[in-house]
Each structure stands twice: as C-alpha cells, then as structure tokens.
C-alpha cells in the first residue's frame, strides 16, 4: 500500500494525470476495507475492483497468487484502453503519453523490455519457447532474446493494452490463462520468472499484434566511474524505460533508493544510459550497473518531477504512518 500511495500521489499531484485510477486487489485480506477508506479519502476519484467479485478463485487462487492478479486486473478493468502498472512503478512523464506511441497506435499493445542478461544461460527455456512457437511474428524476430539467446524479454511493471481490438483481447485471455493456478505452477512460473514473459508469449501464441519499446531495459541511476575516455558506468537498483526520443518515461522499483535495504532512503537519479552492457549486482543489496557511450544527464523536467514525487512521498509516509 505504501508504494501505491507514492504512485497515486505522483500521478495526481505532481504529473496532474487525468486518467481514472483503479486499484485491483484480491479480497479483504489483500487490501482491507480500512485501507481502502484511507486511500479513497486522501485521493480524489480513485476506484477499486475486488477481482474475487468477478472470478471464481477456485482455479485461479489469486488471494496468494502475487503477480498472477495483474493479467486479470487488465482483463476485468472496465476500460477499453488500460495502462497496467505495478504499485512501485515511477512515472516521469504523464502515462497518457503511452497511448500516443506510434507502435501502440498501430498494434494495440505496448510492452517493455527487461535487461539484456545471461546470454546462453537458459537452454531449457529457449527450447520450450521454440517448441511452442513455430512461426514467429515480425515483432518476435526482432527480439534479441529470441534471436541471440538472452534470458528475459519482458518487464511487466507497465503494460499498455487496447481491449477494443479483438486480437489483443484474445491475446490477453491467453495471458490470463497462463496465470491461472495450475498453469503457472506447472509451466509458466517454473520456466520463467513470474508473469513477465506471459504477456508477449500470450499475444504471440494467439496471433495478436503487439509492440515492444525500442530499447532493451535502460539504466537510470548514478554516475560511478569512467571505464575509459568514452565509456562511463552508471549504477542503481532499478530498470529504466525511455520514449522515442530516449527521454526517461518510467522506471520500476519505487522512489526509494533500494526498498530491500533501507525503507527511509529515497534516491534521486542523475543519469540515464541506453544500449550499454549490463553488469548485474550479486544480490539485491548490490547495485547493478551499465557501461556504455550514451550517458545522458536527467533532464530538468524529469528532475523537477522526481523531486516533487519524493517530497510528496515523504509527506504521505508520515500522513499514513508508514514510517
């Protein structure tokens, strides 16, 4: 709930987004009525959907399903066009701009890439994908995971879907099926990590049109050192995503510098880097880094938005008693 307040506060009071915000949860155990009342009294116009009111949880087991709820949140949200966001996503531009992305307008589904890591390390996963997909789409044939054997394709922290397009809706139904209890326990979550790969996989297998962002997961973080005169190293605990101009649009992991280590320390990134080489941290207490040529300082607009979002998040932490 803490990260949800940070996200909603930023969207409404810093970015001034006009989108309807709906929080999807799995029963009172997941989001108690007292917490819903606090959120509704603090933030204007937010809506709630208890997914257990529209599905039979016997075969889904979403109460303890973690990521699995996300596909059903997108499916049952009462909107044709949906931007699905994790609670700890951080937007640096108004999310409505995603609807204007030309690839989304063309296909009706916009997905985001994970980091390029662990090439040739998951043979069983790739073998299974090849067995399932006999005629890869033009989108998949551009994938470096598909063509060059990298480990993970998707970052599902944000997904943009137009359910008014029949092929996309059919693809979303396939994604949801992959996140039912038996399928995720026996296949989806065993072969890959959580729901991340079920999105492109479901759209691909159902023959739906979809698009990925231009770059694989980018770095947004802090300058560490220079590798040489032209190559620099930027490090953080999050993954960034940029628009067509390579300007930061959102990143995952929340406004805290590292939510797994220090619940009080916020982090204001200073630089972005795209298309570099990832250096993965040893565990979640260690920063990952990217080295490359394309280092950009954070724009003044992005810096202003993140400063405002952090200041508001600190106020909300006190107001809700999180810290």
C-alpha positions as CSV (number, residue, x, y, z in Angstrom):
1,X,0.0,0.0,0.0
2,X,2.9,2.4,0.7
3,X,4.2,2.3,-2.8
4,X,0.6,2.7,-4.2
5,X,0.2,6.0,-2.3
6,X,3.5,7.2,-3.7
7,X,2.4,6.3,-7.2
8,X,-1.1,7.8,-7.0
9,X,0.2,10.9,-5.3
10,X,2.7,11.5,-8.0
11,X,0.2,10.9,-10.8
12,X,-2.4,13.2,-9.4
13,X,-0.5,15.9,-7.6
14,X,2.8,16.1,-9.5
15,X,2.2,14.9,-13.0
16,X,-1.5,16.0,-12.9
17,X,-2.6,13.0,-14.9
18,X,-6.3,13.0,-15.8
19,X,-6.6,9.2,-16.1
20,X,-9.0,7.3,-13.9
21,X,-7.0,5.2,-11.3
22,X,-8.4,1.8,-10.4
23,X,-6.8,-0.3,-7.7
24,X,-7.3,-4.0,-8.2
25,X,-7.0,-6.3,-5.2
26,X,-7.8,-9.9,-4.2
27,X,-10.2,-9.7,-1.3
28,X,-10.1,-8.0,2.1
29,X,-7.0,-9.9,3.2
30,X,-5.2,-8.3,0.3
31,X,-6.5,-4.8,0.8
32,X,-8.6,-4.3,4.0
33,X,-11.6,-2.0,3.9
34,X,-10.0,0.3,6.4
35,X,-7.1,0.8,4.0
36,X,-9.4,1.4,1.0
37,X,-11.2,4.0,3.0
38,X,-8.0,5.8,3.8
39,X,-7.0,5.8,0.2
40,X,-10.4,7.0,-1.0
41,X,-10.4,9.8,1.5
42,X,-6.9,11.0,0.6
43,X,-7.0,10.7,-3.2
44,X,-9.8,12.0,-5.5
45,X,-11.7,9.8,-7.8
46,X,-9.9,6.5,-7.3
47,X,-11.8,3.3,-7.9
48,X,-11.4,-0.2,-6.5
49,X,-12.0,-3.6,-8.0
50,X,-12.0,-6.7,-5.9
51,X,-11.1,-9.3,-8.5
52,X,-12.7,-12.0,-6.4
53,X,-16.1,-10.4,-7.1
54,X,-15.8,-11.3,-10.8
55,X,-13.9,-14.6,-10.8
56,X,-14.1,-17.9,-9.2
57,X,-10.9,-18.2,-7.2
58,X,-11.0,-22.0,-7.0
59,X,-8.9,-22.4,-10.2
60,X,-7.1,-19.1,-10.0
61,X,-6.0,-18.8,-6.4
62,X,-5.3,-15.1,-6.7
63,X,-5.5,-14.5,-3.0
64,X,-2.0,-15.8,-2.7
65,X,-1.1,-15.5,-6.3
66,X,1.2,-12.5,-6.3
67,X,1.9,-11.3,-9.8
68,X,-0.9,-13.5,-11.2
69,X,-3.5,-10.9,-10.4
70,X,-2.1,-8.5,-13.0
71,X,-3.5,-10.2,-16.1
72,X,-6.9,-10.4,-14.5
73,X,-6.7,-6.7,-13.5
74,X,-6.2,-5.7,-17.1
75,X,-8.9,-8.1,-18.3
76,X,-11.6,-7.0,-15.9
77,X,-10.8,-3.3,-15.7
78,X,-14.0,-1.6,-17.1
79,X,-12.0,0.4,-19.7
80,X,-11.2,-0.4,-23.3
81,X,-7.7,1.0,-23.0
82,X,-5.7,0.1,-20.0
83,X,-2.3,1.1,-18.6
84,X,-1.5,-1.6,-16.1
85,X,1.1,-0.5,-13.6
86,X,2.8,-2.1,-10.6
87,X,2.4,-0.2,-7.4
88,X,6.1,0.6,-7.3
89,X,6.4,1.9,-10.8
90,X,7.7,5.5,-11.1
91,X,6.4,7.7,-13.9
92,X,8.5,10.7,-15.1
93,X,6.0,11.6,-17.8
94,X,2.2,11.5,-17.7
95,X,1.2,8.0,-18.5
96,X,-1.3,9.2,-21.1
97,X,1.7,9.8,-23.5
98,X,1.9,6.0,-23.8
99,X,-1.3,6.0,-25.7
100,X,0.3,8.3,-28.3
101,X,3.2,5.9,-29.0
102,X,3.0,5.1,-32.8
103,X,3.7,1.4,-32.2
104,X,0.8,1.2,-29.7
105,X,-1.5,3.1,-32.0
106,X,-0.6,0.6,-34.8
107,X,-0.8,-2.6,-32.7
108,X,-3.0,-2.0,-29.7
109,X,-0.4,-3.5,-27.2
110,X,2.8,-1.9,-26.0
111,X,5.2,-3.9,-23.9
112,X,8.5,-3.1,-22.3
113,X,11.8,-4.9,-22.4
114,X,13.8,-6.4,-19.5
115,X,17.6,-6.1,-19.3
116,X,19.8,-8.0,-21.7
117,X,21.4,-10.5,-19.4
118,X,22.6,-14.1,-19.1
119,X,23.1,-15.0,-22.8
120,X,23.0,-18.7,-23.5
121,X,22.2,-19.5,-19.8
122,X,18.6,-20.8,-20.0
123,X,18.7,-23.6,-22.7
124,X,15.5,-25.3,-21.4
125,X,13.5,-22.1,-21.5
126,X,14.6,-21.3,-25.1
127,X,14.0,-24.9,-26.2
128,X,10.5,-24.8,-24.8
129,X,9.7,-21.4,-26.5
130,X,10.9,-22.8,-29.8
131,X,8.7,-25.9,-29.4
132,X,5.6,-23.6,-28.8
133,X,6.2,-21.0,-31.5
134,X,6.5,-22.4,-35.0
135,X,6.0,-19.2,-37.0
136,X,7.4,-16.3,-35.1
137,X,5.9,-12.8,-35.8
138,X,7.9,-9.9,-37.2
139,X,8.0,-8.5,-33.7
140,X,9.5,-11.6,-32.2
141,X,12.0,-11.9,-35.0
142,X,13.4,-8.5,-33.8
143,X,13.8,-9.9,-30.3
144,X,17.4,-10.4,-29.1
145,X,16.1,-12.9,-26.6
146,X,14.6,-14.9,-29.4
147,X,17.5,-14.5,-31.9
148,X,20.5,-14.2,-29.7
149,X,19.6,-16.3,-26.7
150,X,19.4,-13.7,-23.9
151,X,17.5,-14.7,-20.8
152,X,14.5,-12.4,-20.2
153,X,12.3,-10.4,-22.6
154,X,9.7,-8.5,-20.7
155,X,9.4,-6.1,-17.8
156,X,5.8,-6.2,-16.9
157,X,5.9,-3.3,-14.5
158,X,3.8,-1.4,-17.1
159,X,1.7,-2.9,-19.9
160,X,-0.5,-0.9,-22.3
161,X,-3.4,-2.7,-23.8
162,X,-6.3,-1.8,-26.1
163,X,-9.0,-4.4,-25.4
164,X,-11.3,-3.0,-28.1
165,X,-9.1,-4.8,-30.6
166,X,-10.3,-8.4,-30.9
167,X,-6.9,-9.9,-31.5
168,X,-5.4,-8.1,-28.5
169,X,-8.3,-9.2,-26.3
170,X,-7.8,-12.8,-27.4
171,X,-4.1,-12.4,-26.5
172,X,-5.0,-11.1,-23.1
173,X,-7.2,-14.1,-22.4
174,X,-4.2,-16.3,-23.2
175,X,-2.1,-14.3,-20.8
176,X,-4.7,-14.7,-18.1
177,X,-4.9,-18.4,-18.7
178,X,-1.1,-18.7,-18.3
179,X,-1.6,-17.1,-14.9
180,X,-4.3,-19.5,-13.6
181,X,-3.0,-21.6,-10.7
182,X,-2.4,-24.9,-12.4
183,X,-0.7,-23.4,-15.5
184,X,1.5,-21.0,-13.6
185,X,2.6,-23.7,-11.1
186,X,3.2,-26.4,-13.6
187,X,4.6,-24.3,-16.5
188,X,4.6,-20.5,-16.7
189,X,6.3,-19.7,-13.4
190,X,8.5,-22.7,-13.5
191,X,10.1,-22.0,-16.8
192,X,10.2,-18.2,-16.5
193,X,10.1,-15.7,-13.6
194,X,6.6,-14.7,-12.6
195,X,4.2,-13.1,-15.1
196,X,6.9,-11.2,-17.0
197,X,7.1,-13.4,-20.1
198,X,3.4,-14.4,-20.2
199,X,2.5,-11.1,-21.8
200,X,4.4,-11.3,-25.0
201,X,4.0,-15.1,-25.1
202,X,0.2,-14.9,-24.9
203,X,0.0,-12.2,-27.6
204,X,2.4,-14.1,-29.8
205,X,0.7,-17.5,-29.5
206,X,-2.7,-16.1,-30.1
207,X,-1.5,-14.2,-33.3
208,X,-2.2,-10.8,-31.8
209,X,-0.3,-7.7,-32.9
210,X,1.9,-6.2,-30.3
211,X,5.0,-4.0,-30.0
212,X,7.9,-3.6,-27.7
213,X,9.7,-0.4,-26.8
214,X,12.7,0.5,-29.0
215,X,15.5,-0.3,-26.5
216,X,16.0,-3.1,-24.0
217,X,15.8,-2.1,-20.4
218,X,17.9,1.0,-19.7
219,X,19.8,2.3,-16.7
220,X,18.6,5.2,-14.6
221,X,20.9,5.9,-11.7
222,X,24.1,7.5,-10.6
223,X,27.5,8.0,-12.2
224,X,30.1,5.7,-10.7
225,X,33.2,6.0,-12.8
226,X,34.7,6.2,-16.3
227,X,35.8,3.0,-17.9
228,X,37.9,5.0,-20.4
229,X,37.7,8.3,-22.2
230,X,34.5,7.4,-23.9
231,X,32.8,4.8,-21.8
232,X,31.1,5.5,-18.4
233,X,29.5,3.4,-15.8
234,X,26.0,4.2,-14.3
235,X,24.6,2.2,-11.4
236,X,21.3,1.8,-9.5
237,X,18.8,-0.8,-8.3
238,X,16.1,-0.2,-10.9
239,X,15.4,-0.5,-14.7
240,X,14.5,2.5,-16.8
241,X,12.4,2.8,-19.9
242,X,12.7,5.7,-22.4
243,X,10.4,7.1,-25.1
244,X,11.2,7.5,-28.8
245,X,13.4,10.5,-28.1
246,X,15.3,8.4,-25.5
247,X,13.9,10.5,-22.7
248,X,13.0,8.7,-19.5
249,X,9.3,7.9,-19.2
250,X,9.2,5.4,-16.3
251,X,11.2,3.1,-14.2
252,X,10.5,0.2,-11.8
253,X,11.3,-0.3,-8.2
254,X,9.9,2.7,-6.5
255,X,11.2,6.1,-5.3
256,X,13.3,4.6,-2.6
257,X,17.0,4.1,-3.4
258,X,16.7,0.4,-2.5
259,X,13.5,-0.7,-0.9
260,X,15.0,-4.0,0.1
261,X,17.8,-2.3,2.2
262,X,16.6,1.0,3.6
263,X,12.9,1.9,3.9
264,X,13.7,5.5,4.6
265,X,16.3,6.5,2.0
266,X,14.9,8.0,-1.2
267,X,17.1,8.2,-4.3
268,X,17.0,10.9,-7.0
269,X,18.7,9.5,-10.1
270,X,21.1,11.8,-12.1
271,X,21.8,10.0,-15.4
272,X,20.3,7.6,-17.9
273,X,22.1,5.2,-20.2
274,X,20.6,3.1,-23.1
275,X,22.0,0.2,-25.1
276,X,25.0,-0.3,-22.8
277,X,26.3,-3.5,-21.3
278,X,24.8,-4.7,-18.0
279,X,26.8,-5.6,-15.0
280,X,24.4,-7.4,-12.7
281,X,24.8,-6.9,-8.9
282,X,25.5,-10.1,-6.9
283,X,22.3,-9.8,-4.9
284,X,19.5,-7.3,-4.2
285,X,21.7,-5.4,-1.8
286,X,24.2,-4.6,-4.5
287,X,23.7,-2.1,-7.4
288,X,23.7,-3.3,-10.9
289,X,25.5,-1.1,-13.5
290,X,25.5,-0.4,-17.2
291,X,28.6,0.7,-19.1
292,X,28.4,2.5,-22.4
293,X,28.7,5.6,-24.6
294,X,25.2,7.0,-24.4
295,X,25.1,8.6,-20.9
296,X,22.6,11.5,-20.6
297,X,22.0,13.7,-17.5
298,X,18.5,13.6,-16.3
299,X,16.5,16.5,-17.9
300,X,15.5,19.4,-15.7
301,X,11.8,18.4,-16.2
302,X,12.4,14.9,-15.0
303,X,14.5,16.1,-12.1
304,X,11.7,18.5,-11.1
305,X,9.1,15.7,-11.3
306,X,11.1,13.3,-9.3
307,X,12.0,15.9,-6.6
308,X,8.3,16.7,-6.3
309,X,7.3,13.0,-6.2
310,X,9.9,12.2,-3.5
311,X,8.8,15.2,-1.4
312,X,5.2,14.2,-1.6
313,X,6.0,10.5,-0.9
314,X,7.8,11.6,2.3
315,X,4.7,13.6,3.3
316,X,2.4,10.6,2.6
317,X,4.7,8.3,4.6
318,X,4.0,10.5,7.7
319,X,0.4,11.0,6.9
320,X,-0.4,7.3,6.6
321,X,2.1,6.3,9.3
322,X,4.2,4.1,7.1
323,X,7.5,5.4,8.7
